[in-house]
Amino acid sequence: MNKLFLIFLFTISATAQIKGVVKDSITKEPIAYVSIFTDEKHAFQTEQNGSFTIDVKQNSKLTFHVFGYESITVHASNNLEVFLKPKETEIEEIQVIGKKNSIQKEIDIYESSGFRYHNYHQGYAILIKNDSSTKPCTFLSKIKFHTYSNINNSKLKMYVLNALPTSTIGEIKIFGDSIITVKKGHNGNEIDVSKFNIQIPQEGIFLCFENLLIDENKYYYQTTGRMSTGEKRTIKQMKYETEISVVPSDKFIVFNKRLESWEKAQKIMLDNPKSYENLLMRKYHNKYLTPSIKLTLTN
C-alpha cells in the first residue's frame, strides 16, 4: 500500500526585543514620546526619557517620527541610539499684542454621558476657525474635554498645530506638547491655557489630542466569545488608554491620527437610520465623531 506523506512548510518569522534611545542630534538630549513605526505597520512610542523596548521581526525597518524633527528610517538592532535632526521651519513674523480679556465666547459641544459610539483612533484633531462666530475673541483661554480610562493616571498629549489655507493640518506647533494625566473612569478635564497667549490666526488652528503608546498606558483585559465551532474561548487583549469621548457633530472639520499621518474623518452613515434597531445610534447618522469639548475664547 502506498502511503502519501504531506509535508507542510511553515515560514516562521523570528522576532527580537529591541532596546534603544532617541536623542536630539544637536543637544544630545533624549526626546520623549517619539512615534516608532515598523514595516508591519505596528506603532510604538518612546518613554518620557526617550528610551524604548519593542518586539519586532528581525531585519525590520523602524521609522522614527515626531513633529519638529526630520523623520528617519533605520534597520532594527539592539542598543540603538537614534539621533533626530530638528527641522528648520520658516514662520511669519508674529505681532504680539496685549489681551483685553473683556469679552468671552464659548464653543460648546461638551457632553459627560450617553456615549454610544467608540472609534479608537490614536488621535483627534479639530479645526478651530477664526471667523465671524469667534471674533473678536481670537485667543484660546480654556479647554475642557471628556475622557474615559480603565486605569488611573494614564497620559495623553495635547498640542496645537497651524491650519493651512486648504483647512488641512500644518506642521508648525503653535503650542505643545502638554502632557495631561487622566484619572480612572469618566472625567471632565479642564486646562487653562490663557497665560500662553494662543491666538487663532486667519487660517485657524487644529487642536490635537493624541494617545501615548507607552507602557504605563497599557490596559490588559479579557474577552469571552464562541468560535464558529461552538467552542467558548477567552482571549487576552491589550489596548492603550485613555479614550477620548466622542459626540456627533457637523460643526467642525475633524482629522484622525492613523500611524504617522493625519487623515480627514469620514461621516458615520447608517444603513437604515430610522429603524428601531438604530434608535440609540441614529443621532450619529451623517455626522462626524468629534471629541466632546468646550472651548472658552477671549479677546
C-alpha positions in Angstrom: 0.0 0.0 0.0 1.4 3.4 -1.0 1.4 6.0 1.7 1.1 9.6 0.9 3.0 11.9 3.1 2.0 15.6 3.1 4.8 17.9 4.2 3.8 21.4 5.3 6.4 24.0 5.3 5.9 26.9 7.6 7.8 30.1 7.4 8.5 31.3 10.9 9.4 35.0 11.2 11.7 35.3 14.2 11.2 38.3 16.4 13.6 40.0 18.7 13.4 42.5 21.5 15.0 45.8 20.5 16.1 48.4 23.1 17.3 51.9 22.4 17.0 55.6 22.9 16.1 58.6 20.7 18.0 61.9 21.1 18.2 65.4 19.6 21.1 65.4 17.1 22.3 68.9 18.3 21.6 68.9 22.1 22.1 65.2 22.6 19.1 65.3 24.9 16.5 62.5 24.9 13.3 63.1 23.0 10.1 61.9 24.7 7.1 60.3 23.0 8.6 59.8 19.6 6.4 57.6 17.4 8.1 54.4 16.1 6.6 52.6 13.1 7.6 49.1 11.8 7.4 47.5 8.4 4.3 45.6 9.6 2.5 49.0 10.4 2.8 48.5 14.2 3.2 51.6 16.2 5.1 52.4 19.4 6.4 55.4 21.2 9.5 56.3 23.3 9.1 56.8 27.0 9.5 60.1 28.8 13.3 59.6 29.0 13.5 58.8 25.2 14.0 55.1 25.7 12.1 52.3 24.0 11.8 48.5 24.2 9.9 46.8 21.4 9.4 43.4 19.8 9.9 43.4 16.1 10.8 41.0 13.3 14.5 40.5 12.6 15.8 42.8 9.8 12.7 45.0 10.2 13.0 48.7 9.4 12.0 51.2 12.0 10.8 54.8 11.2 11.0 57.4 13.9 8.7 60.4 13.6 7.8 63.4 15.8 6.7 66.9 15.0 9.6 69.4 14.8 12.1 66.8 13.6 13.0 65.1 10.4 11.9 61.5 10.2 14.5 58.8 9.9 14.3 55.1 9.0 16.9 52.6 10.3 17.3 48.8 10.5 16.4 47.3 13.8 19.3 46.3 16.0 19.8 46.1 19.8 21.0 49.1 21.8 20.0 51.6 19.1 20.9 55.2 19.6 18.9 57.2 17.1 19.5 60.9 16.5 16.8 63.1 15.1 17.6 66.4 13.3 15.4 69.4 14.1 13.5 70.8 11.2 14.3 74.3 10.0 10.9 75.9 9.7 10.3 79.5 8.5 7.4 81.2 10.2 6.0 84.6 9.6 6.7 87.4 12.0 4.1 87.5 14.7 2.9 90.7 16.2 2.5 90.3 20.0 -0.4 92.4 21.4 -1.9 92.6 24.8 -5.1 90.9 25.5 -8.0 92.8 27.0 -9.9 89.7 28.3 -13.1 91.8 28.5 -15.2 89.5 26.2 -15.6 85.8 26.2 -17.2 83.3 23.8 -17.7 79.6 24.0 -17.6 76.8 21.5 -19.6 74.1 23.3 -20.3 70.5 22.2 -19.4 69.1 25.6 -21.2 66.0 26.9 -20.4 64.0 30.0 -22.6 60.9 29.5 -24.6 58.9 27.0 -21.7 57.9 24.8 -22.7 55.1 22.5 -20.1 55.2 19.7 -16.4 54.4 20.1 -13.8 54.8 17.4 -10.4 54.1 18.8 -8.0 56.3 16.9 -4.6 57.2 18.2 -5.5 60.9 18.0 -8.1 63.5 17.0 -7.6 67.0 15.6 -10.3 69.6 15.4 -10.2 72.8 13.2 -11.0 75.9 15.2 -11.7 78.7 12.7 -11.1 82.4 13.0 -14.4 83.6 11.6 -17.5 85.7 12.4 -18.6 83.2 15.0 -15.5 83.7 17.2 -14.5 87.4 16.5 -13.4 89.5 18.3 -12.4 86.6 20.6 -9.3 85.1 18.9 -7.3 83.9 22.0 -7.7 80.4 23.4 -8.3 80.6 27.1 -9.7 77.3 28.4 -10.1 73.8 27.0 -12.5 71.2 28.5 -12.7 67.7 27.2 -14.1 64.4 28.3 -12.2 61.1 28.7 -12.8 57.5 29.8 -9.9 55.4 31.2 -9.8 51.9 32.7 -6.6 52.7 34.6 -5.6 55.5 36.8 -3.1 58.2 35.8 -3.0 57.4 32.1 -1.4 60.1 30.0 -2.2 61.8 26.7 -0.7 64.6 24.7 -2.4 67.8 23.7 -1.0 70.4 21.3 -2.0 73.0 18.7 -0.9 72.9 15.1 -1.3 75.5 12.4 -4.0 75.2 9.8 -3.3 75.5 6.1 -5.5 77.6 3.7 -6.9 74.3 2.5 -8.2 73.5 6.0 -5.7 70.7 6.4 -3.1 70.2 9.2 0.2 72.0 9.0 3.5 71.1 10.8 4.1 74.2 12.9 3.4 73.7 16.6 1.7 76.8 17.9 1.5 75.2 21.3 2.8 71.9 22.7 3.3 69.4 24.0 1.1 69.4 27.1 1.1 66.0 28.8 -2.1 65.5 30.7 -2.6 62.9 33.4 -6.1 61.4 33.3 -8.0 59.7 36.3 -9.7 56.4 36.1 -13.3 56.3 34.9 -15.4 59.1 33.3 -13.8 62.5 33.7 -14.1 66.1 32.5 -10.7 67.6 32.1 -10.3 71.4 32.0 -7.0 73.0 31.0 -6.3 76.8 31.5 -4.1 78.0 28.7 -4.8 81.7 29.0 -1.2 82.5 30.0 0.2 81.1 26.8 -1.5 83.7 24.6 -2.5 81.2 21.9 -4.0 83.3 19.2 -6.1 81.8 16.4 -4.6 83.1 13.0 -6.7 83.8 9.9 -6.5 80.2 8.7 -7.4 78.8 12.1 -5.7 76.2 14.3 -6.0 72.4 14.9 -6.5 71.4 18.5 -4.9 67.9 18.7 -5.3 65.1 21.3 -3.1 62.1 20.9 -2.8 58.9 22.9 0.6 57.9 24.1 1.7 54.3 23.2 3.8 53.9 26.3 4.0 51.1 28.9 2.2 53.0 31.7 -0.9 53.4 29.4 -1.3 49.7 28.7 -4.5 48.1 29.8 -4.9 44.3 29.8 -8.3 42.7 29.7 -10.1 39.5 28.6 -13.0 38.9 26.2 -15.0 35.7 26.0 -16.9 34.5 23.0 -17.9 31.5 21.0 -16.0 30.2 17.9 -17.7 29.1 14.7 -17.4 25.5 16.1 -19.4 26.5 19.2 -16.3 26.4 21.4 -16.2 29.0 24.1 -12.9 30.8 24.3 -11.4 33.6 26.4 -8.9 35.8 24.7 -6.4 38.1 26.4 -6.0 41.5 24.8 -4.3 44.8 25.4 -5.1 48.4 24.4 -3.7 51.8 25.2 -5.6 54.2 27.4 -7.1 56.8 27.5 -10.2 57.0 25.4 -11.3 60.5 24.1 -15.1 60.6 24.4 -16.7 61.5 21.0 -20.1 63.1 20.2 -21.9 63.5 16.8 -21.3 66.9 15.3 -21.0 68.7 11.9 -19.7 72.0 13.3 -16.0 71.0 12.9 -13.6 69.6 10.4 -12.1 66.6 12.2 -8.9 64.6 11.4 -8.0 61.2 12.8 -4.4 60.1 13.6 -3.5 56.8 11.8 0.1 55.8 12.4 2.3 58.7 11.3 -0.3 60.6 9.3 -3.5 62.6 9.9 -6.5 61.7 7.7 -9.7 63.6 7.3 -12.5 61.9 9.2 -15.5 60.4 7.4 -19.1 60.9 8.4 -20.9 58.0 10.1 -23.5 56.6 7.7 -26.0 54.1 9.0 -27.8 51.7 6.5 -31.2 52.3 8.0 -31.1 55.2 10.5 -34.8 55.4 11.1 -35.1 51.7 12.1 -35.9 50.7 15.6 -32.6 48.8 15.8 -30.8 52.1 15.3 -32.9 54.1 17.8 -30.0 54.8 20.1 -27.5 55.3 17.2 -29.4 57.4 14.8 -28.1 60.7 16.3 -24.7 59.7 14.8 -26.0 59.3 11.3 -24.5 61.7 8.8 -22.3 63.3 11.5 -18.6 63.3 12.3 -17.3 61.8 15.5 -15.9 64.8 17.3 -14.3 64.9 20.8 -16.6 66.1 23.5 -15.1 69.6 24.1 -15.9 73.1 25.4 -13.6 75.9 24.4 -13.5 79.4 26.0 -12.2 82.2 23.8 -11.3 85.7 24.9 -10.2 89.0 23.2 
